[in-house]
Amino acid sequence: MEQQVSIIADYFFLKKQDYAAWLRAIGPTINFRGISDKNIAGKYEYTLSQFLKQR
């Protein structure tokens, strides 16, 4: 559940801000960023759509 909340929060941050602002916001405290590129908002959107399909 915590991970889902984090994904939702990141998605809305990315929609309101941009990729560069998101990278600055997560800062140096997060060492592993996984697969991250300028299309990450689309990846979050896809992930969120899969959450809704599970309901």
All heavy atoms as atom14 arrays in JSON, in Angstrom:
{
  "sequence": "MEQQVSIIADYFFLKKQDYAAWLRAIGPTINFRGISDKNIAGKYEYTLSQFLKQR",
  "atom14_mask": [
    [1, 1, 1, 1, 1, 1, 1, 1, 0, 0, 0, 0, 0, 0],
    [1, 1, 1, 1, 1, 1, 1, 1, 1, 0, 0, 0, 0, 0],
    [1, 1, 1, 1, 1, 1, 1, 1, 1, 0, 0, 0, 0, 0],
    [1, 1, 1, 1, 1, 1, 1, 1, 1, 0, 0, 0, 0, 0],
    [1, 1, 1, 1, 1, 1, 1, 0, 0, 0, 0, 0, 0, 0],
    [1, 1, 1, 1, 1, 1, 0, 0, 0, 0, 0, 0, 0, 0],
    [1, 1, 1, 1, 1, 1, 1, 1, 0, 0, 0, 0, 0, 0],
    [1, 1, 1, 1, 1, 1, 1, 1, 0, 0, 0, 0, 0, 0],
    [1, 1, 1, 1, 1, 0, 0, 0, 0, 0, 0, 0, 0, 0],
    [1, 1, 1, 1, 1, 1, 1, 1, 0, 0, 0, 0, 0, 0],
    [1, 1, 1, 1, 1, 1, 1, 1, 1, 1, 1, 1, 0, 0],
    [1, 1, 1, 1, 1, 1, 1, 1, 1, 1, 1, 0, 0, 0],
    [1, 1, 1, 1, 1, 1, 1, 1, 1, 1, 1, 0, 0, 0],
    [1, 1, 1, 1, 1, 1, 1, 1, 0, 0, 0, 0, 0, 0],
    [1, 1, 1, 1, 1, 1, 1, 1, 1, 0, 0, 0, 0, 0],
    [1, 1, 1, 1, 1, 1, 1, 1, 1, 0, 0, 0, 0, 0],
    [1, 1, 1, 1, 1, 1, 1, 1, 1, 0, 0, 0, 0, 0],
    [1, 1, 1, 1, 1, 1, 1, 1, 0, 0, 0, 0, 0, 0],
    [1, 1, 1, 1, 1, 1, 1, 1, 1, 1, 1, 1, 0, 0],
    [1, 1, 1, 1, 1, 0, 0, 0, 0, 0, 0, 0, 0, 0],
    [1, 1, 1, 1, 1, 0, 0, 0, 0, 0, 0, 0, 0, 0],
    [1, 1, 1, 1, 1, 1, 1, 1, 1, 1, 1, 1, 1, 1],
    [1, 1, 1, 1, 1, 1, 1, 1, 0, 0, 0, 0, 0, 0],
    [1, 1, 1, 1, 1, 1, 1, 1, 1, 1, 1, 0, 0, 0],
    [1, 1, 1, 1, 1, 0, 0, 0, 0, 0, 0, 0, 0, 0],
    [1, 1, 1, 1, 1, 1, 1, 1, 0, 0, 0, 0, 0, 0],
    [1, 1, 1, 1, 0, 0, 0, 0, 0, 0, 0, 0, 0, 0],
    [1, 1, 1, 1, 1, 1, 1, 0, 0, 0, 0, 0, 0, 0],
    [1, 1, 1, 1, 1, 1, 1, 0, 0, 0, 0, 0, 0, 0],
    [1, 1, 1, 1, 1, 1, 1, 1, 0, 0, 0, 0, 0, 0],
    [1, 1, 1, 1, 1, 1, 1, 1, 0, 0, 0, 0, 0, 0],
    [1, 1, 1, 1, 1, 1, 1, 1, 1, 1, 1, 0, 0, 0],
    [1, 1, 1, 1, 1, 1, 1, 1, 1, 1, 1, 0, 0, 0],
    [1, 1, 1, 1, 0, 0, 0, 0, 0, 0, 0, 0, 0, 0],
    [1, 1, 1, 1, 1, 1, 1, 1, 0, 0, 0, 0, 0, 0],
    [1, 1, 1, 1, 1, 1, 0, 0, 0, 0, 0, 0, 0, 0],
    [1, 1, 1, 1, 1, 1, 1, 1, 0, 0, 0, 0, 0, 0],
    [1, 1, 1, 1, 1, 1, 1, 1, 1, 0, 0, 0, 0, 0],
    [1, 1, 1, 1, 1, 1, 1, 1, 0, 0, 0, 0, 0, 0],
    [1, 1, 1, 1, 1, 1, 1, 1, 0, 0, 0, 0, 0, 0],
    [1, 1, 1, 1, 1, 0, 0, 0, 0, 0, 0, 0, 0, 0],
    [1, 1, 1, 1, 0, 0, 0, 0, 0, 0, 0, 0, 0, 0],
    [1, 1, 1, 1, 1, 1, 1, 1, 1, 0, 0, 0, 0, 0],
    [1, 1, 1, 1, 1, 1, 1, 1, 1, 1, 1, 1, 0, 0],
    [1, 1, 1, 1, 1, 1, 1, 1, 1, 0, 0, 0, 0, 0],
    [1, 1, 1, 1, 1, 1, 1, 1, 1, 1, 1, 1, 0, 0],
    [1, 1, 1, 1, 1, 1, 1, 0, 0, 0, 0, 0, 0, 0],
    [1, 1, 1, 1, 1, 1, 1, 1, 0, 0, 0, 0, 0, 0],
    [1, 1, 1, 1, 1, 1, 0, 0, 0, 0, 0, 0, 0, 0],
    [1, 1, 1, 1, 1, 1, 1, 1, 1, 0, 0, 0, 0, 0],
    [1, 1, 1, 1, 1, 1, 1, 1, 1, 1, 1, 0, 0, 0],
    [1, 1, 1, 1, 1, 1, 1, 1, 0, 0, 0, 0, 0, 0],
    [1, 1, 1, 1, 1, 1, 1, 1, 1, 0, 0, 0, 0, 0],
    [1, 1, 1, 1, 1, 1, 1, 1, 1, 0, 0, 0, 0, 0],
    [1, 1, 1, 1, 1, 1, 1, 1, 1, 1, 1, 0, 0, 0]
  ],
  "atom14_positions": [
    [[0.82, -1.19, 0.0], [0.0, 0.0, 0.0], [0.87, 1.26, 0.0], [0.56, 2.2, -0.7], [-0.92, -0.05, 1.21], [-1.91, 1.05, 1.22], [-3.17, 0.79, -0.03], [-4.6, 1.1, 0.88], [0.0, 0.0, 0.0], [0.0, 0.0, 0.0], [0.0, 0.0, 0.0], [0.0, 0.0, 0.0], [0.0, 0.0, 0.0], [0.0, 0.0, 0.0]],
    [[1.94, 1.27, 0.77], [2.83, 2.42, 0.81], [3.41, 2.72, -0.57], [3.53, 3.88, -0.96], [3.99, 2.15, 1.78], [3.96, 2.99, 3.01], [5.12, 2.66, 3.91], [6.25, 3.03, 3.55], [4.89, 2.04, 4.95], [0.0, 0.0, 0.0], [0.0, 0.0, 0.0], [0.0, 0.0, 0.0], [0.0, 0.0, 0.0], [0.0, 0.0, 0.0]],
    [[3.78, 1.68, -1.28], [4.37, 1.84, -2.6], [3.33, 2.46, -3.56], [3.67, 3.32, -4.36], [4.85, 0.5, -3.13], [5.59, 0.63, -4.45], [6.09, -0.71, -4.94], [5.65, -1.75, -4.49], [7.02, -0.68, -5.86], [0.0, 0.0, 0.0], [0.0, 0.0, 0.0], [0.0, 0.0, 0.0], [0.0, 0.0, 0.0], [0.0, 0.0, 0.0]],
    [[2.1, 2.04, -3.46], [1.05, 2.6, -4.32], [0.86, 4.08, -4.04], [0.7, 4.88, -4.97], [-0.26, 1.83, -4.13], [-0.19, 0.42, -4.68], [-1.41, -0.4, -4.34], [-2.14, -0.1, -3.41], [-1.61, -1.46, -5.09], [0.0, 0.0, 0.0], [0.0, 0.0, 0.0], [0.0, 0.0, 0.0], [0.0, 0.0, 0.0], [0.0, 0.0, 0.0]],
    [[0.87, 4.46, -2.78], [0.73, 5.87, -2.42], [1.9, 6.68, -2.97], [1.71, 7.78, -3.49], [0.62, 6.03, -0.88], [0.68, 7.48, -0.48], [-0.65, 5.38, -0.38], [0.0, 0.0, 0.0], [0.0, 0.0, 0.0], [0.0, 0.0, 0.0], [0.0, 0.0, 0.0], [0.0, 0.0, 0.0], [0.0, 0.0, 0.0], [0.0, 0.0, 0.0]],
    [[3.09, 6.13, -2.91], [4.27, 6.81, -3.44], [4.15, 7.0, -4.96], [4.49, 8.06, -5.49], [5.53, 6.0, -3.1], [6.66, 6.61, -3.64], [0.0, 0.0, 0.0], [0.0, 0.0, 0.0], [0.0, 0.0, 0.0], [0.0, 0.0, 0.0], [0.0, 0.0, 0.0], [0.0, 0.0, 0.0], [0.0, 0.0, 0.0], [0.0, 0.0, 0.0]],
    [[3.67, 5.99, -5.65], [3.49, 6.07, -7.1], [2.47, 7.15, -7.45], [2.68, 7.96, -8.36], [3.09, 4.7, -7.68], [4.28, 3.74, -7.6], [2.6, 4.84, -9.12], [3.95, 2.3, -7.91], [0.0, 0.0, 0.0], [0.0, 0.0, 0.0], [0.0, 0.0, 0.0], [0.0, 0.0, 0.0], [0.0, 0.0, 0.0], [0.0, 0.0, 0.0]],
    [[1.38, 7.19, -6.71], [0.34, 8.19, -6.96], [0.89, 9.6, -6.7], [0.68, 10.51, -7.5], [-0.91, 7.91, -6.09], [-1.57, 6.62, -6.57], [-1.89, 9.08, -6.14], [-2.6, 6.05, -5.62], [0.0, 0.0, 0.0], [0.0, 0.0, 0.0], [0.0, 0.0, 0.0], [0.0, 0.0, 0.0], [0.0, 0.0, 0.0], [0.0, 0.0, 0.0]],
    [[1.61, 9.77, -5.6], [2.18, 11.08, -5.27], [3.18, 11.52, -6.34], [3.16, 12.68, -6.79], [2.86, 11.03, -3.91], [0.0, 0.0, 0.0], [0.0, 0.0, 0.0], [0.0, 0.0, 0.0], [0.0, 0.0, 0.0], [0.0, 0.0, 0.0], [0.0, 0.0, 0.0], [0.0, 0.0, 0.0], [0.0, 0.0, 0.0], [0.0, 0.0, 0.0]],
    [[4.05, 10.62, -6.77], [5.01, 10.95, -7.82], [4.3, 11.34, -9.1], [4.68, 12.3, -9.78], [5.95, 9.78, -8.1], [7.05, 9.63, -7.07], [7.21, 10.53, -6.22], [7.76, 8.61, -7.13], [0.0, 0.0, 0.0], [0.0, 0.0, 0.0], [0.0, 0.0, 0.0], [0.0, 0.0, 0.0], [0.0, 0.0, 0.0], [0.0, 0.0, 0.0]],
    [[3.28, 10.59, -9.46], [2.55, 10.86, -10.7], [1.95, 12.27, -10.69], [2.11, 13.04, -11.64], [1.45, 9.83, -10.91], [0.56, 10.16, -12.08], [1.03, 10.01, -13.38], [-0.73, 10.63, -11.89], [0.21, 10.32, -14.47], [-1.54, 10.93, -12.96], [-1.07, 10.78, -14.25], [-1.87, 11.1, -15.31], [0.0, 0.0, 0.0], [0.0, 0.0, 0.0]],
    [[1.28, 12.63, -9.6], [0.67, 13.95, -9.54], [1.72, 15.05, -9.49], [1.53, 16.12, -10.07], [-0.33, 14.05, -8.39], [-1.64, 13.43, -8.74], [-1.99, 12.2, -8.24], [-2.51, 14.06, -9.61], [-3.2, 11.6, -8.59], [-3.73, 13.47, -9.97], [-4.06, 12.24, -9.45], [0.0, 0.0, 0.0], [0.0, 0.0, 0.0], [0.0, 0.0, 0.0]],
    [[2.85, 14.8, -8.84], [3.94, 15.78, -8.84], [4.45, 15.98, -10.26], [4.65, 17.11, -10.7], [5.08, 15.31, -7.93], [6.17, 16.32, -7.79], [6.16, 17.22, -6.74], [7.23, 16.37, -8.69], [7.17, 18.17, -6.61], [8.23, 17.31, -8.58], [8.2, 18.22, -7.53], [0.0, 0.0, 0.0], [0.0, 0.0, 0.0], [0.0, 0.0, 0.0]],
    [[4.65, 14.88, -10.99], [5.13, 14.97, -12.37], [4.13, 15.7, -13.27], [4.53, 16.44, -14.17], [5.41, 13.58, -12.93], [6.7, 12.94, -12.44], [6.65, 11.43, -12.66], [7.9, 13.54, -13.14], [0.0, 0.0, 0.0], [0.0, 0.0, 0.0], [0.0, 0.0, 0.0], [0.0, 0.0, 0.0], [0.0, 0.0, 0.0], [0.0, 0.0, 0.0]],
    [[2.84, 15.51, -13.04], [1.83, 16.19, -13.86], [1.79, 17.69, -13.57], [1.57, 18.48, -14.47], [0.45, 15.58, -13.62], [0.3, 14.15, -14.12], [0.62, 14.01, -15.58], [-0.61, 14.07, -16.42], [-0.36, 13.87, -17.84], [0.0, 0.0, 0.0], [0.0, 0.0, 0.0], [0.0, 0.0, 0.0], [0.0, 0.0, 0.0], [0.0, 0.0, 0.0]],
    [[2.0, 18.07, -12.31], [1.97, 19.49, -11.94], [3.29, 20.18, -12.25], [3.31, 21.35, -12.59], [1.66, 19.64, -10.44], [0.29, 19.25, -10.06], [-0.48, 20.48, -9.73], [-1.88, 20.08, -9.32], [-2.81, 21.12, -9.61], [0.0, 0.0, 0.0], [0.0, 0.0, 0.0], [0.0, 0.0, 0.0], [0.0, 0.0, 0.0], [0.0, 0.0, 0.0]],
    [[4.39, 19.47, -12.07], [5.71, 20.03, -12.3], [6.27, 19.42, -13.59], [5.53, 19.16, -14.5], [6.62, 19.71, -11.1], [6.13, 20.25, -9.79], [6.19, 21.77, -9.73], [7.14, 22.37, -10.21], [5.19, 22.38, -9.12], [0.0, 0.0, 0.0], [0.0, 0.0, 0.0], [0.0, 0.0, 0.0], [0.0, 0.0, 0.0], [0.0, 0.0, 0.0]],
    [[7.54, 19.17, -13.6], [8.15, 18.5, -14.75], [9.2, 17.51, -14.26], [9.46, 17.38, -13.06], [8.74, 19.5, -15.74], [9.86, 20.34, -15.15], [10.31, 20.07, -14.02], [10.3, 21.28, -15.82], [0.0, 0.0, 0.0], [0.0, 0.0, 0.0], [0.0, 0.0, 0.0], [0.0, 0.0, 0.0], [0.0, 0.0, 0.0], [0.0, 0.0, 0.0]],
    [[9.8, 16.81, -15.2], [10.77, 15.76, -14.89], [11.97, 16.32, -14.11], [12.39, 15.74, -13.12], [11.22, 15.09, -16.18], [12.23, 13.99, -16.01], [11.87, 12.79, -15.39], [13.52, 14.14, -16.48], [12.79, 11.77, -15.24], [14.45, 13.12, -16.33], [14.08, 11.94, -15.72], [15.0, 10.94, -15.56], [0.0, 0.0, 0.0], [0.0, 0.0, 0.0]],
    [[12.49, 17.46, -14.54], [13.65, 18.05, -13.87], [13.32, 18.42, -12.43], [14.13, 18.19, -11.52], [14.14, 19.27, -14.64], [0.0, 0.0, 0.0], [0.0, 0.0, 0.0], [0.0, 0.0, 0.0], [0.0, 0.0, 0.0], [0.0, 0.0, 0.0], [0.0, 0.0, 0.0], [0.0, 0.0, 0.0], [0.0, 0.0, 0.0], [0.0, 0.0, 0.0]],
    [[12.13, 18.97, -12.2], [11.71, 19.32, -10.84], [11.57, 18.07, -9.99], [11.92, 18.06, -8.8], [10.4, 20.09, -10.87], [0.0, 0.0, 0.0], [0.0, 0.0, 0.0], [0.0, 0.0, 0.0], [0.0, 0.0, 0.0], [0.0, 0.0, 0.0], [0.0, 0.0, 0.0], [0.0, 0.0, 0.0], [0.0, 0.0, 0.0], [0.0, 0.0, 0.0]],
    [[11.07, 16.99, -10.59], [10.92, 15.73, -9.87], [12.29, 15.19, -9.46], [12.48, 14.77, -8.32], [10.18, 14.72, -10.74], [9.99, 13.37, -10.14], [9.13, 13.03, -9.14], [10.69, 12.17, -10.5], [9.24, 11.68, -8.86], [10.18, 11.14, -9.68], [11.67, 11.87, -11.42], [10.65, 9.83, -9.77], [12.13, 10.57, -11.52], [11.62, 9.57, -10.69]],
    [[13.27, 15.25, -10.38], [14.62, 14.78, -10.04], [15.22, 15.61, -8.92], [15.85, 15.07, -8.02], [15.53, 14.84, -11.27], [15.32, 13.76, -12.32], [16.26, 14.01, -13.51], [15.55, 12.38, -11.75], [0.0, 0.0, 0.0], [0.0, 0.0, 0.0], [0.0, 0.0, 0.0], [0.0, 0.0, 0.0], [0.0, 0.0, 0.0], [0.0, 0.0, 0.0]],
    [[15.0, 16.92, -8.95], [15.5, 17.78, -7.86], [14.8, 17.44, -6.55], [15.42, 17.44, -5.49], [15.3, 19.25, -8.2], [16.25, 19.79, -9.23], [16.17, 21.3, -9.35], [14.84, 21.8, -9.66], [14.33, 21.92, -10.88], [15.05, 21.58, -11.93], [13.12, 22.4, -11.06], [0.0, 0.0, 0.0], [0.0, 0.0, 0.0], [0.0, 0.0, 0.0]],
    [[13.5, 17.15, -6.61], [12.73, 16.88, -5.39], [13.16, 15.58, -4.71], [13.2, 15.51, -3.49], [11.24, 16.82, -5.71], [0.0, 0.0, 0.0], [0.0, 0.0, 0.0], [0.0, 0.0, 0.0], [0.0, 0.0, 0.0], [0.0, 0.0, 0.0], [0.0, 0.0, 0.0], [0.0, 0.0, 0.0], [0.0, 0.0, 0.0], [0.0, 0.0, 0.0]],
    [[13.46, 14.55, -5.5], [13.88, 13.3, -4.87], [15.32, 13.41, -4.37], [15.69, 12.7, -3.46], [13.68, 12.06, -5.78], [14.53, 12.14, -7.03], [12.24, 11.86, -6.12], [14.49, 10.86, -7.87], [0.0, 0.0, 0.0], [0.0, 0.0, 0.0], [0.0, 0.0, 0.0], [0.0, 0.0, 0.0], [0.0, 0.0, 0.0], [0.0, 0.0, 0.0]],
    [[16.08, 14.32, -4.96], [17.41, 14.67, -4.47], [18.35, 13.5, -4.29], [18.12, 12.4, -4.78], [0.0, 0.0, 0.0], [0.0, 0.0, 0.0], [0.0, 0.0, 0.0], [0.0, 0.0, 0.0], [0.0, 0.0, 0.0], [0.0, 0.0, 0.0], [0.0, 0.0, 0.0], [0.0, 0.0, 0.0], [0.0, 0.0, 0.0], [0.0, 0.0, 0.0]],
    [[19.41, 13.76, -3.56], [20.46, 12.75, -3.37], [20.08, 11.67, -2.35], [20.83, 10.72, -2.16], [21.64, 13.57, -2.88], [21.04, 14.73, -2.19], [19.77, 15.03, -2.95], [0.0, 0.0, 0.0], [0.0, 0.0, 0.0], [0.0, 0.0, 0.0], [0.0, 0.0, 0.0], [0.0, 0.0, 0.0], [0.0, 0.0, 0.0], [0.0, 0.0, 0.0]],
    [[18.93, 11.81, -1.7], [18.55, 10.81, -0.69], [18.15, 9.49, -1.32], [18.16, 8.46, -0.67], [17.4, 11.32, 0.2], [16.29, 11.65, -0.64], [17.82, 12.54, 0.99], [0.0, 0.0, 0.0], [0.0, 0.0, 0.0], [0.0, 0.0, 0.0], [0.0, 0.0, 0.0], [0.0, 0.0, 0.0], [0.0, 0.0, 0.0], [0.0, 0.0, 0.0]],
    [[17.76, 9.52, -2.59], [17.38, 8.29, -3.28], [18.5, 7.92, -4.25], [18.75, 8.63, -5.22], [16.04, 8.46, -4.03], [14.93, 8.77, -3.02], [15.73, 7.23, -4.87], [13.58, 8.98, -3.61], [0.0, 0.0, 0.0], [0.0, 0.0, 0.0], [0.0, 0.0, 0.0], [0.0, 0.0, 0.0], [0.0, 0.0, 0.0], [0.0, 0.0, 0.0]],
    [[19.17, 6.83, -3.95], [20.31, 6.42, -4.76], [19.9, 5.64, -5.99], [20.49, 5.78, -7.05], [21.28, 5.57, -3.93], [21.89, 6.37, -2.81], [22.15, 7.56, -2.96], [22.1, 5.74, -1.67], [0.0, 0.0, 0.0], [0.0, 0.0, 0.0], [0.0, 0.0, 0.0], [0.0, 0.0, 0.0], [0.0, 0.0, 0.0], [0.0, 0.0, 0.0]],
    [[18.88, 4.79, -5.87], [18.44, 3.99, -7.0], [17.21, 4.63, -7.61], [16.2, 4.79, -6.94], [18.11, 2.56, -6.58], [17.59, 1.73, -7.72], [18.44, 1.3, -8.71], [16.26, 1.4, -7.8], [17.97, 0.55, -9.78], [15.77, 0.65, -8.86], [16.63, 0.22, -9.85], [0.0, 0.0, 0.0], [0.0, 0.0, 0.0], [0.0, 0.0, 0.0]],
    [[17.3, 5.01, -8.86], [16.17, 5.66, -9.51], [15.5, 4.75, -10.52], [14.56, 5.14, -11.17], [16.64, 6.95, -10.18], [17.07, 7.95, -9.15], [17.24, 9.31, -9.73], [17.53, 10.22, -8.63], [18.41, 11.18, -8.68], [19.09, 11.37, -9.77], [18.61, 11.94, -7.64], [0.0, 0.0, 0.0], [0.0, 0.0, 0.0], [0.0, 0.0, 0.0]],
    [[16.02, 3.54, -10.67], [15.4, 2.61, -11.6], [15.43, 3.12, -13.02], [16.32, 3.86, -13.41], [0.0, 0.0, 0.0], [0.0, 0.0, 0.0], [0.0, 0.0, 0.0], [0.0, 0.0, 0.0], [0.0, 0.0, 0.0], [0.0, 0.0, 0.0], [0.0, 0.0, 0.0], [0.0, 0.0, 0.0], [0.0, 0.0, 0.0], [0.0, 0.0, 0.0]],
    [[14.44, 2.74, -13.77], [14.34, 3.19, -15.16], [13.63, 4.54, -15.13], [12.45, 4.63, -14.83], [13.56, 2.18, -16.02], [14.3, 0.84, -16.0], [13.38, 2.7, -17.42], [13.53, -0.3, -16.59], [0.0, 0.0, 0.0], [0.0, 0.0, 0.0], [0.0, 0.0, 0.0], [0.0, 0.0, 0.0], [0.0, 0.0, 0.0], [0.0, 0.0, 0.0]],
    [[14.38, 5.57, -15.41], [13.86, 6.92, -15.29], [14.25, 7.71, -16.54], [15.41, 7.79, -16.88], [14.44, 7.55, -14.03], [14.15, 8.91, -13.98], [0.0, 0.0, 0.0], [0.0, 0.0, 0.0], [0.0, 0.0, 0.0], [0.0, 0.0, 0.0], [0.0, 0.0, 0.0], [0.0, 0.0, 0.0], [0.0, 0.0, 0.0], [0.0, 0.0, 0.0]],
    [[13.26, 8.26, -17.2], [13.52, 9.13, -18.34], [12.4, 10.17, -18.42], [11.52, 10.2, -17.57], [13.63, 8.33, -19.64], [12.38, 7.52, -19.95], [11.27, 7.93, -19.55], [12.52, 6.47, -20.59], [0.0, 0.0, 0.0], [0.0, 0.0, 0.0], [0.0, 0.0, 0.0], [0.0, 0.0, 0.0], [0.0, 0.0, 0.0], [0.0, 0.0, 0.0]],
    [[12.45, 11.01, -19.42], [11.47, 12.09, -19.51], [10.05, 11.59, -19.74], [9.1, 12.33, -19.58], [11.88, 13.08, -20.59], [13.12, 13.82, -20.19], [13.5, 14.87, -21.18], [14.79, 15.48, -20.71], [14.93, 16.86, -20.98], [0.0, 0.0, 0.0], [0.0, 0.0, 0.0], [0.0, 0.0, 0.0], [0.0, 0.0, 0.0], [0.0, 0.0, 0.0]],
    [[9.87, 10.33, -20.1], [8.54, 9.76, -20.3], [8.06, 9.0, -19.06], [7.14, 8.21, -19.13], [8.53, 8.83, -21.52], [7.13, 8.35, -21.85], [6.17, 9.09, -21.69], [7.02, 7.13, -22.29], [0.0, 0.0, 0.0], [0.0, 0.0, 0.0], [0.0, 0.0, 0.0], [0.0, 0.0, 0.0], [0.0, 0.0, 0.0], [0.0, 0.0, 0.0]],
    [[8.66, 9.27, -17.93], [8.31, 8.52, -16.73], [6.86, 8.78, -16.3], [6.21, 7.89, -15.77], [9.3, 8.79, -15.58], [9.13, 7.72, -14.51], [9.16, 10.19, -15.03], [10.26, 7.62, -13.54], [0.0, 0.0, 0.0], [0.0, 0.0, 0.0], [0.0, 0.0, 0.0], [0.0, 0.0, 0.0], [0.0, 0.0, 0.0], [0.0, 0.0, 0.0]],
    [[6.33, 9.98, -16.57], [4.93, 10.25, -16.22], [4.01, 9.28, -16.94], [3.04, 8.79, -16.37], [4.56, 11.7, -16.54], [0.0, 0.0, 0.0], [0.0, 0.0, 0.0], [0.0, 0.0, 0.0], [0.0, 0.0, 0.0], [0.0, 0.0, 0.0], [0.0, 0.0, 0.0], [0.0, 0.0, 0.0], [0.0, 0.0, 0.0], [0.0, 0.0, 0.0]],
    [[4.31, 8.96, -18.19], [3.52, 8.0, -18.93], [3.59, 6.61, -18.34], [2.61, 5.86, -18.32], [0.0, 0.0, 0.0], [0.0, 0.0, 0.0], [0.0, 0.0, 0.0], [0.0, 0.0, 0.0], [0.0, 0.0, 0.0], [0.0, 0.0, 0.0], [0.0, 0.0, 0.0], [0.0, 0.0, 0.0], [0.0, 0.0, 0.0], [0.0, 0.0, 0.0]],
    [[4.77, 6.26, -17.81], [4.93, 4.95, -17.17], [4.13, 4.89, -15.87], [3.52, 3.87, -15.56], [6.41, 4.68, -16.93], [7.19, 4.5, -18.22], [8.66, 4.38, -17.98], [9.39, 4.31, -19.32], [10.81, 4.42, -19.19], [0.0, 0.0, 0.0], [0.0, 0.0, 0.0], [0.0, 0.0, 0.0], [0.0, 0.0, 0.0], [0.0, 0.0, 0.0]],
    [[4.13, 5.99, -15.13], [3.32, 6.06, -13.91], [1.84, 5.95, -14.27], [1.07, 5.27, -13.61], [3.56, 7.36, -13.15], [4.75, 7.33, -12.22], [5.96, 7.9, -12.58], [4.65, 6.75, -10.97], [7.05, 7.88, -11.72], [5.72, 6.72, -10.1], [6.92, 7.29, -10.48], [7.98, 7.27, -9.63], [0.0, 0.0, 0.0], [0.0, 0.0, 0.0]],
    [[1.44, 6.65, -15.33], [0.04, 6.62, -15.75], [-0.39, 5.19, -16.1], [-1.47, 4.74, -15.71], [-0.15, 7.53, -16.95], [-1.58, 7.84, -17.25], [-1.71, 8.97, -18.26], [-0.93, 9.93, -18.21], [-2.62, 8.86, -19.09], [0.0, 0.0, 0.0], [0.0, 0.0, 0.0], [0.0, 0.0, 0.0], [0.0, 0.0, 0.0], [0.0, 0.0, 0.0]],
    [[0.47, 4.47, -16.8], [0.17, 3.07, -17.14], [0.04, 2.23, -15.87], [-0.9, 1.45, -15.72], [1.26, 2.49, -18.04], [1.07, 1.02, -18.29], [0.14, 0.57, -19.21], [1.8, 0.08, -17.58], [-0.06, -0.79, -19.43], [1.6, -1.28, -17.79], [0.67, -1.7, -18.71], [0.48, -3.05, -18.9], [0.0, 0.0, 0.0], [0.0, 0.0, 0.0]],
    [[0.96, 2.4, -14.95], [0.92, 1.65, -13.7], [-0.36, 1.92, -12.93], [-1.01, 1.01, -12.42], [2.16, 1.97, -12.83], [3.33, 1.66, -13.57], [2.14, 1.23, -11.52], [0.0, 0.0, 0.0], [0.0, 0.0, 0.0], [0.0, 0.0, 0.0], [0.0, 0.0, 0.0], [0.0, 0.0, 0.0], [0.0, 0.0, 0.0], [0.0, 0.0, 0.0]],
    [[-0.74, 3.18, -12.86], [-1.97, 3.55, -12.16], [-3.19, 2.94, -12.85], [-4.14, 2.52, -12.17], [-2.11, 5.06, -12.06], [-1.12, 5.73, -11.12], [-1.22, 7.24, -11.26], [-1.36, 5.31, -9.69], [0.0, 0.0, 0.0], [0.0, 0.0, 0.0], [0.0, 0.0, 0.0], [0.0, 0.0, 0.0], [0.0, 0.0, 0.0], [0.0, 0.0, 0.0]],
    [[-3.2, 2.88, -14.15], [-4.34, 2.28, -14.86], [-4.46, 0.8, -14.51], [-5.57, 0.27, -14.44], [-4.21, 2.48, -16.37], [-3.23, 1.62, -16.93], [0.0, 0.0, 0.0], [0.0, 0.0, 0.0], [0.0, 0.0, 0.0], [0.0, 0.0, 0.0], [0.0, 0.0, 0.0], [0.0, 0.0, 0.0], [0.0, 0.0, 0.0], [0.0, 0.0, 0.0]],
    [[-3.32, 0.14, -14.27], [-3.36, -1.26, -13.89], [-3.92, -1.44, -12.47], [-4.6, -2.42, -12.19], [-1.96, -1.89, -14.01], [-1.41, -1.87, -15.42], [-2.35, -2.47, -16.44], [-2.75, -3.61, -16.34], [-2.72, -1.68, -17.43], [0.0, 0.0, 0.0], [0.0, 0.0, 0.0], [0.0, 0.0, 0.0], [0.0, 0.0, 0.0], [0.0, 0.0, 0.0]],
    [[-3.64, -0.49, -11.58], [-4.22, -0.54, -10.23], [-5.74, -0.53, -10.33], [-6.44, -1.27, -9.65], [-3.79, 0.65, -9.38], [-2.37, 0.66, -8.94], [-1.77, 1.85, -8.51], [-1.58, -0.49, -8.92], [-0.46, 1.88, -8.09], [-0.26, -0.46, -8.5], [0.29, 0.72, -8.08], [0.0, 0.0, 0.0], [0.0, 0.0, 0.0], [0.0, 0.0, 0.0]],
    [[-6.27, 0.37, -11.17], [-7.7, 0.5, -11.29], [-8.34, -0.74, -11.89], [-9.47, -1.08, -11.54], [-8.04, 1.74, -12.12], [-7.62, 3.08, -11.5], [-7.86, 4.22, -12.48], [-8.36, 3.32, -10.19], [0.0, 0.0, 0.0], [0.0, 0.0, 0.0], [0.0, 0.0, 0.0], [0.0, 0.0, 0.0], [0.0, 0.0, 0.0], [0.0, 0.0, 0.0]],
    [[-7.65, -1.42, -12.78], [-8.19, -2.64, -13.38], [-8.3, -3.77, -12.36], [-9.11, -4.67, -12.52], [-7.31, -3.09, -14.54], [-7.48, -2.25, -15.77], [-6.61, -2.77, -16.9], [-6.76, -1.91, -18.12], [-5.91, -2.35, -19.22], [0.0, 0.0, 0.0], [0.0, 0.0, 0.0], [0.0, 0.0, 0.0], [0.0, 0.0, 0.0], [0.0, 0.0, 0.0]],
    [[-7.49, -3.71, -11.31], [-7.5, -4.77, -10.29], [-8.7, -4.66, -9.38], [-9.03, -5.58, -8.66], [-6.22, -4.72, -9.46], [-5.0, -5.11, -10.25], [-3.74, -5.0, -9.41], [-3.77, -4.66, -8.23], [-2.61, -5.24, -10.04], [0.0, 0.0, 0.0], [0.0, 0.0, 0.0], [0.0, 0.0, 0.0], [0.0, 0.0, 0.0], [0.0, 0.0, 0.0]],
    [[-9.36, -3.53, -9.36], [-10.49, -3.31, -8.45], [-11.73, -3.94, -8.95], [-12.12, -4.06, -9.97], [-10.7, -1.82, -8.23], [-9.48, -1.19, -7.62], [-9.88, -0.5, -6.37], [-8.69, -0.25, -5.58], [-8.62, -0.53, -4.32], [-9.61, -1.09, -3.71], [-7.57, -0.24, -3.61], [0.0, 0.0, 0.0], [0.0, 0.0, 0.0], [0.0, 0.0, 0.0]]
  ]
}
